[in-house]
């Protein structure tokens, strides 16, 4: 069984708006390495649609992009992508699959079928999966910014505090810190 790892950009005040993070070669290389280590990606519909609007054109070379962004896009194009949605079932982007039915059963089945692990990159979906106790690890890129707005990490709340154990932390040149936590036993 693979691990479910929630990974996202977050500011010091908990904002997970993708526009608030620092997007440079080093941060793209960080997320590319995480994706390389995972067997599949998992998103909610909103995140999928945002990614689908941006990255296929970069992967095809239709848009100018730095090498690190193009590498991310090309690898993302090839990576299996699973999408949780109750409102949409057709996901035409390459290697994209609908994950429907009971959320707990569907995501546990994906974990069981993906020994390389699943990388989760949707904030609202992460809250639901955390409520179900399905997230095994957290890989946050904490940016040196205070956004002063939302959306916030686990904005919908959790039924209780999640105790985590620090696995590693690494400062990046841009001032962001990559932190890796596991759920405490």
Buried (B, 14 or more C-beta within 10 A) or exposed (E): EBBBBBBBBBBEBBBBBBEBBBBBBBBBBBBBEBBEEBBBBBBBBBBBBEBBEBBBEBBEEEBEBEEBBBBBBBBBBEBBBBBBBEEEEEBEBEBBEBBEEEBBEBBBEBBEEBEEBBBBBBBBBBBBBBBEEBBBBBBBBBBEBEBEEEBBBBEEEEEEEBEBEEEEEEEBEBEBBBBBBBBEE
